[in-house]
Amino acid sequence: MAEIARLIGDRDWIDLDFVERERTPEPAMALGIQSHVAGLSLANTVELLTALGVQRSRKAIHDWVQKADLQPESGKSPNQVALDEPVIRINDQQFWLYAAADPQTNELLHVRLFSTTTTALTEIFLRELEQKHDVETAVFLVDGAKHLQTALQRAGLRFQMCRHGNRNAVERIFRELKRRTSSFSNCFSHVKPETAENWLQSFARWLNATN
């Protein structure tokens, strides 16, 4: 299990308040959630827990991740925000992964999954971002996508076109997101978009915790 080395560290970022009458010890649940979100397939996560004397099914681990409902922490005040919307495929369908990141901390601030990309959906994403973080005075770093610029203008947010510089600082995060979305076949069977979005938000929370 090549990813095991990445799992070392605390798991304080995992909130297990959802647990009710769960027969699995909470430390084992936290390890299972962290392991799967960090990169292990469900099957390999089952093997890891079995080696520790905890036998649970792939469905159980999948359900832990979904029920934990992990999200990037709110309340940030970034000076700059890099926006990206890479295309990913789920069950042979095309989706757009909207992502906002702080190039100074390399933290993901917000992620959403949409079946298309429009100015209206970008406005929804920006409103949610504004509800979570103080971005009123931030400068948004965008590429040449017109709908991004239009949505930012309508929201009264400052932006500049930037394909290098500070946008490069968060390209590692965006590349990692794209890499992990290509691994869904190793993580889920017949995944629904809502399930994928939940997992991506959990992944963002884990990635921020490892920065």
Buried (B, 14 or more C-beta within 10 A) or exposed (E): BEBEEBBEEEBEBBEBEEEEEBEBEEEBBBBBBBBBBBBBBBEBBBBBBEEEEBEBEBEBBBEBBBBBEBBBBEEBEBEBBBBBBBEBEBBEEEBBBBBBBBBEBBBBBBBBBBEEBEBEBBBBBBEBBBEBBEBEEBBBBBBEBEBBBBBBEEBEBBBEEBEEEBBEBBBEBBEBBBEBBEEBEEBBEEBEBEBBBBBBBBBBBBBBBEE
